[in-house]
């Protein structure tokens, strides 16, 4: 069925991505906060204590939360072609009159 001009090809929009861990953690935090409003702050304090103690995993997590995760390079597998390498860039003057070189 062809699309009419102005009609969306996906009227329902992109399907919502389910984040199972995120949803479970949010529910657990809400349950704790009902009985203890400072529960999340105490968890953050525990993370900071581990950071101050030199725990490498805690330092990484802290950095990811504060600065955002570092972008990861996309690389191929062992069987993939190697990336294109530029070994030389050459500037060639061209005349605007007839297209011949300089």
PDB file as gemmi writes it, atoms N, CA and C in Angstrom:
CRYST1    1.000    1.000    1.000  90.00  90.00  90.00 P 1                      
ATOM      1  N   UNK A   1       0.858  -1.177   0.000  1.00  0.00           N  
ATOM      2  CA  UNK A   1       0.000   0.000   0.000  1.00  0.00           C  
ATOM      3  C   UNK A   1       0.900   1.235   0.000  1.00  0.00           C  
ATOM      4  N   UNK A   2       0.825   2.081  -1.010  1.00  0.00           N  
ATOM      5  CA  UNK A   2       1.683   3.264  -1.079  1.00  0.00           C  
ATOM      6  C   UNK A   2       1.269   4.296  -0.025  1.00  0.00           C  
ATOM      7  N   UNK A   3       2.257   5.078   0.374  1.00  0.00           N  
ATOM      8  CA  UNK A   3       1.993   6.129   1.351  1.00  0.00           C  
ATOM      9  C   UNK A   3       1.508   7.379   0.644  1.00  0.00           C  
ATOM     10  N   UNK A   4       0.565   8.044   1.257  1.00  0.00           N  
ATOM     11  CA  UNK A   4       0.076   9.312   0.733  1.00  0.00           C  
ATOM     12  C   UNK A   4       1.013  10.415   1.208  1.00  0.00           C  
ATOM     13  N   UNK A   5       1.177  11.482   0.434  1.00  0.00           N  
ATOM     14  CA  UNK A   5       2.014  12.588   0.887  1.00  0.00           C  
ATOM     15  C   UNK A   5       1.544  13.105   2.248  1.00  0.00           C  
ATOM     16  N   UNK A   6       2.501  13.312   3.135  1.00  0.00           N  
ATOM     17  CA  UNK A   6       2.181  13.806   4.477  1.00  0.00           C  
ATOM     18  C   UNK A   6       1.784  12.715   5.457  1.00  0.00           C  
ATOM     19  N   UNK A   7       1.659  11.475   4.972  1.00  0.00           N  
ATOM     20  CA  UNK A   7       1.275  10.368   5.849  1.00  0.00           C  
ATOM     21  C   UNK A   7       2.543   9.701   6.379  1.00  0.00           C  
ATOM     22  N   UNK A   8       2.564   9.431   7.668  1.00  0.00           N  
ATOM     23  CA  UNK A   8       3.716   8.786   8.284  1.00  0.00           C  
ATOM     24  C   UNK A   8       3.818   7.336   7.843  1.00  0.00           C  
ATOM     25  N   UNK A   9       5.048   6.876   7.614  1.00  0.00           N  
ATOM     26  CA  UNK A   9       5.267   5.474   7.288  1.00  0.00           C  
ATOM     27  C   UNK A   9       5.181   4.587   8.516  1.00  0.00           C  
ATOM     28  N   UNK A  10       5.192   5.206   9.688  1.00  0.00           N  
ATOM     29  CA  UNK A  10       5.110   4.472  10.947  1.00  0.00           C  
ATOM     30  C   UNK A  10       4.220   5.270  11.898  1.00  0.00           C  
ATOM     31  N   UNK A  11       2.890   5.219  11.695  1.00  0.00           N  
ATOM     32  CA  UNK A  11       1.986   6.062  12.479  1.00  0.00           C  
ATOM     33  C   UNK A  11       2.048   5.816  13.985  1.00  0.00           C  
ATOM     34  N   UNK A  12       2.399   4.613  14.397  1.00  0.00           N  
ATOM     35  CA  UNK A  12       2.474   4.328  15.833  1.00  0.00           C  
ATOM     36  C   UNK A  12       3.788   4.819  16.429  1.00  0.00           C  
ATOM     37  N   UNK A  13       4.733   5.234  15.585  1.00  0.00           N  
ATOM     38  CA  UNK A  13       6.026   5.694  16.083  1.00  0.00           C  
ATOM     39  C   UNK A  13       6.945   4.526  16.374  1.00  0.00           C  
ATOM     40  N   UNK A  14       8.142   4.875  16.789  1.00  0.00           N  
ATOM     41  CA  UNK A  14       9.130   3.851  17.128  1.00  0.00           C  
ATOM     42  C   UNK A  14       8.652   3.089  18.356  1.00  0.00           C  
ATOM     43  N   UNK A  15       8.783   1.765  18.362  1.00  0.00           N  
ATOM     44  CA  UNK A  15       8.363   1.008  19.539  1.00  0.00           C  
ATOM     45  C   UNK A  15       9.189   1.424  20.752  1.00  0.00           C  
ATOM     46  N   UNK A  16       8.532   1.537  21.893  1.00  0.00           N  
ATOM     47  CA  UNK A  16       9.220   1.940  23.112  1.00  0.00           C  
ATOM     48  C   UNK A  16      10.179   0.835  23.535  1.00  0.00           C  
ATOM     49  N   UNK A  17      11.410   1.233  23.783  1.00  0.00           N  
ATOM     50  CA  UNK A  17      12.439   0.271  24.197  1.00  0.00           C  
ATOM     51  C   UNK A  17      12.287  -0.006  25.686  1.00  0.00           C  
ATOM     52  N   UNK A  18      12.230  -1.254  26.032  1.00  0.00           N  
ATOM     53  CA  UNK A  18      12.063  -1.638  27.424  1.00  0.00           C  
ATOM     54  C   UNK A  18      13.420  -1.731  28.104  1.00  0.00           C  
ATOM     55  N   UNK A  19      13.551  -1.043  29.214  1.00  0.00           N  
ATOM     56  CA  UNK A  19      14.776  -1.092  30.003  1.00  0.00           C  
ATOM     57  C   UNK A  19      14.431  -1.802  31.306  1.00  0.00           C  
ATOM     58  N   UNK A  20      14.594  -3.110  31.292  1.00  0.00           N  
ATOM     59  CA  UNK A  20      14.149  -3.943  32.404  1.00  0.00           C  
ATOM     60  C   UNK A  20      14.848  -3.563  33.706  1.00  0.00           C  
ATOM     61  N   UNK A  21      16.177  -3.447  33.666  1.00  0.00           N  
ATOM     62  CA  UNK A  21      16.915  -3.109  34.889  1.00  0.00           C  
ATOM     63  C   UNK A  21      16.535  -1.733  35.396  1.00  0.00           C  
ATOM     64  N   UNK A  22      16.467  -0.766  34.508  1.00  0.00           N  
ATOM     65  CA  UNK A  22      16.122   0.592  34.918  1.00  0.00           C  
ATOM     66  C   UNK A  22      14.741   0.613  35.578  1.00  0.00           C  
ATOM     67  N   UNK A  23      13.777  -0.053  34.965  1.00  0.00           N  
ATOM     68  CA  UNK A  23      12.428  -0.084  35.521  1.00  0.00           C  
ATOM     69  C   UNK A  23      12.405  -0.749  36.900  1.00  0.00           C  
ATOM     70  N   UNK A  24      13.123  -1.848  37.052  1.00  0.00           N  
ATOM     71  CA  UNK A  24      13.157  -2.552  38.339  1.00  0.00           C  
ATOM     72  C   UNK A  24      13.814  -1.699  39.426  1.00  0.00           C  
ATOM     73  N   UNK A  25      14.888  -1.017  39.067  1.00  0.00           N  
ATOM     74  CA  UNK A  25      15.581  -0.176  40.052  1.00  0.00           C  
ATOM     75  C   UNK A  25      14.699   0.996  40.471  1.00  0.00           C  
ATOM     76  N   UNK A  26      14.022   1.614  39.520  1.00  0.00           N  
ATOM     77  CA  UNK A  26      13.129   2.729  39.855  1.00  0.00           C  
ATOM     78  C   UNK A  26      12.021   2.269  40.787  1.00  0.00           C  
ATOM     79  N   UNK A  27      11.449   1.099  40.517  1.00  0.00           N  
ATOM     80  CA  UNK A  27      10.403   0.570  41.410  1.00  0.00           C  
ATOM     81  C   UNK A  27      10.961   0.309  42.808  1.00  0.00           C  
ATOM     82  N   UNK A  28      12.169  -0.261  42.887  1.00  0.00           N  
ATOM     83  CA  UNK A  28      12.773  -0.550  44.196  1.00  0.00           C  
ATOM     84  C   UNK A  28      13.059   0.743  44.962  1.00  0.00           C  
ATOM     85  N   UNK A  29      13.528   1.762  44.260  1.00  0.00           N  
ATOM     86  CA  UNK A  29      13.795   3.054  44.920  1.00  0.00           C  
ATOM     87  C   UNK A  29      12.496   3.649  45.445  1.00  0.00           C  
ATOM     88  N   UNK A  30      11.452   3.603  44.650  1.00  0.00           N  
ATOM     89  CA  UNK A  30      10.161   4.150  45.089  1.00  0.00           C  
ATOM     90  C   UNK A  30       9.650   3.417  46.324  1.00  0.00           C  
ATOM     91  N   UNK A  31       9.803   2.075  46.351  1.00  0.00           N  
ATOM     92  CA  UNK A  31       9.366   1.312  47.529  1.00  0.00           C  
ATOM     93  C   UNK A  31      10.150   1.733  48.762  1.00  0.00           C  
ATOM     94  N   UNK A  32      11.459   1.887  48.618  1.00  0.00           N  
ATOM     95  CA  UNK A  32      12.289   2.288  49.758  1.00  0.00           C  
ATOM     96  C   UNK A  32      11.949   3.696  50.227  1.00  0.00           C  
ATOM     97  N   UNK A  33      11.734   4.599  49.282  1.00  0.00           N  
ATOM     98  CA  UNK A  33      11.471   5.987  49.643  1.00  0.00           C  
ATOM     99  C   UNK A  33      10.144   6.161  50.374  1.00  0.00           C  
ATOM    100  N   UNK A  34       9.215   5.226  50.152  1.00  0.00           N  
ATOM    101  CA  UNK A  34       7.947   5.312  50.879  1.00  0.00           C  
ATOM    102  C   UNK A  34       8.177   5.186  52.384  1.00  0.00           C  
ATOM    103  N   UNK A  35       9.085   4.302  52.762  1.00  0.00           N  
ATOM    104  CA  UNK A  35       9.341   4.117  54.185  1.00  0.00           C  
ATOM    105  C   UNK A  35      10.570   4.893  54.653  1.00  0.00           C  
ATOM    106  N   UNK A  36      11.455   5.272  53.737  1.00  0.00           N  
ATOM    107  CA  UNK A  36      12.697   5.955  54.108  1.00  0.00           C  
ATOM    108  C   UNK A  36      13.076   6.953  53.013  1.00  0.00           C  
ATOM    109  N   UNK A  37      12.664   8.220  53.153  1.00  0.00           N  
ATOM    110  CA  UNK A  37      12.906   9.213  52.097  1.00  0.00           C  
ATOM    111  C   UNK A  37      14.386   9.454  51.768  1.00  0.00           C  
ATOM    112  N   UNK A  38      15.292   9.117  52.666  1.00  0.00           N  
ATOM    113  CA  UNK A  38      16.721   9.365  52.441  1.00  0.00           C  
ATOM    114  C   UNK A  38      17.473   8.125  51.936  1.00  0.00           C  
ATOM    115  N   UNK A  39      16.770   7.070  51.559  1.00  0.00           N  
ATOM    116  CA  UNK A  39      17.408   5.810  51.165  1.00  0.00           C  
ATOM    117  C   UNK A  39      18.341   6.007  49.956  1.00  0.00           C  
ATOM    118  N   UNK A  40      17.881   6.712  48.947  1.00  0.00           N  
ATOM    119  CA  UNK A  40      18.687   6.907  47.746  1.00  0.00           C  
ATOM    120  C   UNK A  40      19.933   7.744  48.055  1.00  0.00           C  
ATOM    121  N   UNK A  41      19.787   8.743  48.897  1.00  0.00           N  
ATOM    122  CA  UNK A  41      20.943   9.563  49.266  1.00  0.00           C  
ATOM    123  C   UNK A  41      21.982   8.740  50.017  1.00  0.00           C  
ATOM    124  N   UNK A  42      21.547   7.820  50.857  1.00  0.00           N  
ATOM    125  CA  UNK A  42      22.503   6.956  51.573  1.00  0.00           C  
ATOM    126  C   UNK A  42      23.246   6.036  50.603  1.00  0.00           C  
ATOM    127  N   UNK A  43      22.535   5.546  49.573  1.00  0.00           N  
ATOM    128  CA  UNK A  43      23.201   4.723  48.562  1.00  0.00           C  
ATOM    129  C   UNK A  43      24.262   5.539  47.827  1.00  0.00           C  
ATOM    130  N   UNK A  44      23.938   6.793  47.497  1.00  0.00           N  
ATOM    131  CA  UNK A  44      24.917   7.665  46.836  1.00  0.00           C  
ATOM    132  C   UNK A  44      26.107   7.911  47.761  1.00  0.00           C  
ATOM    133  N   UNK A  45      25.857   8.085  49.046  1.00  0.00           N  
ATOM    134  CA  UNK A  45      26.948   8.266  50.017  1.00  0.00           C  
ATOM    135  C   UNK A  45      27.849   7.032  50.056  1.00  0.00           C  
ATOM    136  N   UNK A  46      27.245   5.838  49.986  1.00  0.00           N  
ATOM    137  CA  UNK A  46      28.047   4.612  49.980  1.00  0.00           C  
ATOM    138  C   UNK A  46      28.928   4.541  48.741  1.00  0.00           C  
ATOM    139  N   UNK A  47      28.400   4.962  47.608  1.00  0.00           N  
ATOM    140  CA  UNK A  47      29.202   4.987  46.380  1.00  0.00           C  
ATOM    141  C   UNK A  47      30.381   5.938  46.551  1.00  0.00           C  
ATOM    142  N   UNK A  48      30.128   7.120  47.095  1.00  0.00           N  
ATOM    143  CA  UNK A  48      31.207   8.091  47.299  1.00  0.00           C  
ATOM    144  C   UNK A  48      32.275   7.566  48.256  1.00  0.00           C  
ATOM    145  N   UNK A  49      31.876   6.850  49.282  1.00  0.00           N  
ATOM    146  CA  UNK A  49      32.866   6.268  50.207  1.00  0.00           C  
ATOM    147  C   UNK A  49      33.770   5.284  49.461  1.00  0.00           C  
ATOM    148  N   UNK A  50      33.183   4.482  48.579  1.00  0.00           N  
ATOM    149  CA  UNK A  50      33.991   3.531  47.807  1.00  0.00           C  
ATOM    150  C   UNK A  50      34.926   4.269  46.851  1.00  0.00           C  
ATOM    151  N   UNK A  51      34.437   5.357  46.245  1.00  0.00           N  
ATOM    152  CA  UNK A  51      35.277   6.163  45.361  1.00  0.00           C  
ATOM    153  C   UNK A  51      36.463   6.716  46.144  1.00  0.00           C  
ATOM    154  N   UNK A  52      36.179   7.274  47.308  1.00  0.00           N  
ATOM    155  CA  UNK A  52      37.240   7.840  48.145  1.00  0.00           C  
ATOM    156  C   UNK A  52      38.227   6.769  48.601  1.00  0.00           C  
ATOM    157  N   UNK A  53      37.762   5.539  48.725  1.00  0.00           N  
ATOM    158  CA  UNK A  53      38.617   4.433  49.136  1.00  0.00           C  
ATOM    159  C   UNK A  53      39.434   3.847  47.992  1.00  0.00           C  
ATOM    160  N   UNK A  54      39.235   4.350  46.785  1.00  0.00           N  
ATOM    161  CA  UNK A  54      40.035   3.897  45.651  1.00  0.00           C  
ATOM    162  C   UNK A  54      39.462   2.711  44.899  1.00  0.00           C  
ATOM    163  N   UNK A  55      38.207   2.349  45.128  1.00  0.00           N  
ATOM    164  CA  UNK A  55      37.578   1.228  44.426  1.00  0.00           C  
ATOM    165  C   UNK A  55      37.435   1.599  42.945  1.00  0.00           C  
ATOM    166  N   UNK A  56      38.173   0.900  42.072  1.00  0.00           N  
ATOM    167  CA  UNK A  56      38.228   1.246  40.655  1.00  0.00           C  
ATOM    168  C   UNK A  56      36.843   1.147  40.005  1.00  0.00           C  
ATOM    169  N   UNK A  57      36.084   0.120  40.305  1.00  0.00           N  
ATOM    170  CA  UNK A  57      34.749  -0.033  39.713  1.00  0.00           C  
ATOM    171  C   UNK A  57      33.840   1.114  40.147  1.00  0.00           C  
ATOM    172  N   UNK A  58      33.948   1.524  41.405  1.00  0.00           N  
ATOM    173  CA  UNK A  58      33.136   2.639  41.902  1.00  0.00           C  
ATOM    174  C   UNK A  58      33.553   3.950  41.235  1.00  0.00           C  
ATOM    175  N   UNK A  59      34.871   4.128  41.035  1.00  0.00           N  
ATOM    176  CA  UNK A  59      35.359   5.338  40.373  1.00  0.00           C  
ATOM    177  C   UNK A  59      34.824   5.399  38.942  1.00  0.00           C  
ATOM    178  N   UNK A  60      34.855   4.257  38.242  1.00  0.00           N  
ATOM    179  CA  UNK A  60      34.336   4.217  36.872  1.00  0.00           C  
ATOM    180  C   UNK A  60      32.848   4.549  36.855  1.00  0.00           C  
ATOM    181  N   UNK A  61      32.093   3.941  37.751  1.00  0.00           N  
ATOM    182  CA  UNK A  61      30.650   4.195  37.822  1.00  0.00           C  
ATOM    183  C   UNK A  61      30.374   5.660  38.138  1.00  0.00           C  
ATOM    184  N   UNK A  62      31.129   6.203  39.075  1.00  0.00           N  
ATOM    185  CA  UNK A  62      30.968   7.611  39.440  1.00  0.00           C  
ATOM    186  C   UNK A  62      31.232   8.500  38.226  1.00  0.00           C  
ATOM    187  N   UNK A  63      32.332   8.232  37.520  1.00  0.00           N  
ATOM    188  CA  UNK A  63      32.655   9.016  36.329  1.00  0.00           C  
ATOM    189  C   UNK A  63      31.585   8.909  35.262  1.00  0.00           C  
ATOM    190  N   UNK A  64      31.058   7.710  35.046  1.00  0.00           N  
ATOM    191  CA  UNK A  64      29.996   7.512  34.061  1.00  0.00           C  
ATOM    192  C   UNK A  64      28.742   8.307  34.430  1.00  0.00           C  
ATOM    193  N   UNK A  65      28.451   8.385  35.711  1.00  0.00           N  
ATOM    194  CA  UNK A  65      27.256   9.105  36.170  1.00  0.00           C  
ATOM    195  C   UNK A  65      27.439  10.611  36.097  1.00  0.00           C  
ATOM    196  N   UNK A  66      28.650  11.084  36.377  1.00  0.00           N  
ATOM    197  CA  UNK A  66      28.905  12.522  36.413  1.00  0.00           C  
ATOM    198  C   UNK A  66      29.177  13.072  35.020  1.00  0.00           C  
ATOM    199  N   UNK A  67      30.080  12.446  34.268  1.00  0.00           N  
ATOM    200  CA  UNK A  67      30.496  12.956  32.960  1.00  0.00           C  
ATOM    201  C   UNK A  67      29.824  12.248  31.793  1.00  0.00           C  
ATOM    202  N   UNK A  68      29.173  11.139  32.018  1.00  0.00           N  
ATOM    203  CA  UNK A  68      28.606  10.348  30.931  1.00  0.00           C  
ATOM    204  C   UNK A  68      29.622   9.313  30.480  1.00  0.00           C  
ATOM    205  N   UNK A  69      29.140   8.257  29.864  1.00  0.00           N  
ATOM    206  CA  UNK A  69      30.041   7.196  29.419  1.00  0.00           C  
ATOM    207  C   UNK A  69      30.879   7.665  28.246  1.00  0.00           C  
ATOM    208  N   UNK A  70      32.089   7.157  28.173  1.00  0.00           N  
ATOM    209  CA  UNK A  70      33.001   7.480  27.085  1.00  0.00           C  
ATOM    210  C   UNK A  70      32.511   6.780  25.819  1.00  0.00           C  
ATOM    211  N   UNK A  71      32.542   7.493  24.690  1.00  0.00           N  
ATOM    212  CA  UNK A  71      32.121   6.907  23.415  1.00  0.00           C  
ATOM    213  C   UNK A  71      33.064   5.766  23.049  1.00  0.00           C  
ATOM    214  N   UNK A  72      32.494   4.681  22.571  1.00  0.00           N  
ATOM    215  CA  UNK A  72      33.275   3.509  22.193  1.00  0.00           C  
ATOM    216  C   UNK A  72      33.510   3.509  20.685  1.00  0.00           C  
ATOM    217  N   UNK A  73      34.703   3.157  20.279  1.00  0.00           N  
ATOM    218  CA  UNK A  73      35.016   3.060  18.857  1.00  0.00           C  
ATOM    219  C   UNK A  73      34.345   1.824  18.263  1.00  0.00           C  
ATOM    220  N   UNK A  74      33.892   1.944  17.033  1.00  0.00           N  
ATOM    221  CA  UNK A  74      33.314   0.803  16.336  1.00  0.00           C  
ATOM    222  C   UNK A  74      34.416   0.156  15.508  1.00  0.00           C  
ATOM    223  N   UNK A  75      34.667  -1.114  15.775  1.00  0.00           N  
ATOM    224  CA  UNK A  75      35.703  -1.822  15.033  1.00  0.00           C  
ATOM    225  C   UNK A  75      35.134  -3.134  14.527  1.00  0.00           C  
ATOM    226  N   UNK A  76      35.727  -3.640  13.480  1.00  0.00           N  
ATOM    227  CA  UNK A  76      35.257  -4.899  12.905  1.00  0.00           C  
ATOM    228  C   UNK A  76      35.917  -6.089  13.577  1.00  0.00           C  
ATOM    229  N   UNK A  77      35.528  -7.252  13.148  1.00  0.00           N  
ATOM    230  CA  UNK A  77      36.105  -8.480  13.668  1.00  0.00           C  
ATOM    231  C   UNK A  77      37.403  -8.821  12.955  1.00  0.00           C  
ATOM    232  N   UNK A  78      38.014  -9.918  13.325  1.00  0.00           N  
ATOM    233  CA  UNK A  78      39.285 -10.337  12.738  1.00  0.00           C  
ATOM    234  C   UNK A  78      39.174 -10.637  11.246  1.00  0.00           C  
ATOM    235  N   UNK A  79      38.000 -11.064  10.795  1.00  0.00           N  
ATOM    236  CA  UNK A  79      37.825 -11.438   9.394  1.00  0.00           C  
ATOM    237  C   UNK A  79      37.426 -10.257   8.507  1.00  0.00           C  
ATOM    238  N   UNK A  80      37.165  -9.105   9.106  1.00  0.00           N  
ATOM    239  CA  UNK A  80      36.737  -7.939   8.335  1.00  0.00           C  
ATOM    240  C   UNK A  80      37.927  -7.282   7.642  1.00  0.00           C  
ATOM    241  N   UNK A  81      37.609  -6.550   6.578  1.00  0.00           N  
ATOM    242  CA  UNK A  81      38.642  -5.793   5.878  1.00  0.00           C  
ATOM    243  C   UNK A  81      39.199  -4.720   6.812  1.00  0.00           C  
ATOM    244  N   UNK A  82      40.484  -4.413   6.688  1.00  0.00           N  
ATOM    245  CA  UNK A  82      41.043  -3.346   7.521  1.00  0.00           C  
ATOM    246  C   UNK A  82      40.440  -2.005   7.138  1.00  0.00           C  
ATOM    247  N   UNK A  83      40.424  -1.043   8.051  1.00  0.00           N  
ATOM    248  CA  UNK A  83      39.861   0.264   7.716  1.00  0.00           C  
ATOM    249  C   UNK A  83      40.696   0.939   6.627  1.00  0.00           C  
ATOM    250  N   UNK A  84      40.076   1.837   5.914  1.00  0.00           N  
ATOM    251  CA  UNK A  84      40.774   2.577   4.865  1.00  0.00           C  
ATOM    252  C   UNK A  84      41.783   3.516   5.511  1.00  0.00           C  
ATOM    253  N   UNK A  85      42.990   3.522   4.975  1.00  0.00           N  
ATOM    254  CA  UNK A  85      44.026   4.416   5.479  1.00  0.00           C  
ATOM    255  C   UNK A  85      44.361   5.435   4.399  1.00  0.00           C  
ATOM    256  N   UNK A  86      44.421   6.692   4.808  1.00  0.00           N  
ATOM    257  CA  UNK A  86      44.844   7.741   3.892  1.00  0.00           C  
ATOM    258  C   UNK A  86      46.329   7.935   4.128  1.00  0.00           C  
ATOM    259  N   UNK A  87      47.134   7.646   3.108  1.00  0.00           N  
ATOM    260  CA  UNK A  87      48.577   7.749   3.278  1.00  0.00           C  
ATOM    261  C   UNK A  87      49.130   9.042   2.702  1.00  0.00           C  
ATOM    262  N   UNK A  88      48.356   9.693   1.823  1.00  0.00           N  
ATOM    263  CA  UNK A  88      48.852  10.924   1.224  1.00  0.00           C  
ATOM    264  C   UNK A  88      47.678  11.772   0.745  1.00  0.00           C  
ATOM    265  N   UNK A  89      47.748  13.044   1.040  1.00  0.00           N  
ATOM    266  CA  UNK A  89      46.752  13.982   0.534  1.00  0.00           C  
ATOM    267  C   UNK A  89      47.503  14.951  -0.362  1.00  0.00           C  
ATOM    268  N   UNK A  90      47.003  15.127  -1.565  1.00  0.00           N  
ATOM    269  CA  UNK A  90      47.700  15.960  -2.544  1.00  0.00           C  
ATOM    270  C   UNK A  90      46.796  17.107  -2.966  1.00  0.00           C  
ATOM    271  N   UNK A  91      47.341  18.339  -2.943  1.00  0.00           N  
ATOM    272  CA  UNK A  91      46.614  19.517  -3.377  1.00  0.00           C  
ATOM    273  C   UNK A  91      47.011  19.820  -4.816  1.00  0.00           C  
ATOM    274  N   UNK A  92      46.045  19.790  -5.712  1.00  0.00           N  
ATOM    275  CA  UNK A  92      46.309  20.026  -7.134  1.00  0.00           C  
ATOM    276  C   UNK A  92      45.549  21.273  -7.547  1.00  0.00           C  
ATOM    277  N   UNK A  93      46.275  22.366  -7.916  1.00  0.00           N  
ATOM    278  CA  UNK A  93      45.579  23.582  -8.348  1.00  0.00           C  
ATOM    279  C   UNK A  93      44.883  23.363  -9.681  1.00  0.00           C  
ATOM    280  N   UNK A  94      43.696  23.923  -9.829  1.00  0.00           N  
ATOM    281  CA  UNK A  94      42.906  23.783 -11.045  1.00  0.00           C  
ATOM    282  C   UNK A  94      42.466  25.179 -11.454  1.00  0.00           C  
ATOM    283  N   UNK A  95      42.614  25.490 -12.746  1.00  0.00           N  
ATOM    284  CA  UNK A  95      42.190  26.785 -13.271  1.00  0.00           C  
ATOM    285  C   UNK A  95      40.683  26.805 -13.393  1.00  0.00           C  
ATOM    286  N   UNK A  96      40.076  27.924 -13.051  1.00  0.00           N  
ATOM    287  CA  UNK A  96      38.626  28.043 -13.156  1.00  0.00           C  
ATOM    288  C   UNK A  96      38.172  28.240 -14.595  1.00  0.00           C  
ATOM    289  N   UNK A  97      39.104  28.590 -15.488  1.00  0.00           N  
ATOM    290  CA  UNK A  97      38.721  28.888 -16.879  1.00  0.00           C  
ATOM    291  C   UNK A  97      38.354  27.642 -17.671  1.00  0.00           C  
ATOM    292  N   UNK A  98      39.333  26.740 -17.787  1.00  0.00           N  
ATOM    293  CA  UNK A  98      39.130  25.587 -18.667  1.00  0.00           C  
ATOM    294  C   UNK A  98      39.245  24.239 -17.970  1.00  0.00           C  
ATOM    295  N   UNK A  99      39.466  24.284 -16.659  1.00  0.00           N  
ATOM    296  CA  UNK A  99      39.578  23.032 -15.920  1.00  0.00           C  
ATOM    297  C   UNK A  99      40.924  22.394 -15.988  1.00  0.00           C  
ATOM    298  N   UNK A 100      41.880  23.012 -16.684  1.00  0.00           N  
ATOM    299  CA  UNK A 100      43.213  22.423 -16.753  1.00  0.00           C  
ATOM    300  C   UNK A 100      43.997  22.764 -15.497  1.00  0.00           C  
ATOM    301  N   UNK A 101      45.025  21.968 -15.217  1.00  0.00           N  
ATOM    302  CA  UNK A 101      45.846  22.208 -14.033  1.00  0.00           C  
ATOM    303  C   UNK A 101      46.810  23.348 -14.288  1.00  0.00           C  
ATOM    304  N   UNK A 102      47.228  24.020 -13.192  1.00  0.00           N  
ATOM    305  CA  UNK A 102      48.001  25.095 -13.161  1.00  0.00           C  
ATOM    306  C   UNK A 102      49.122  25.638 -13.659  1.00  0.00           C  
TER     307      UNK A 102                                                      
END                                                                             
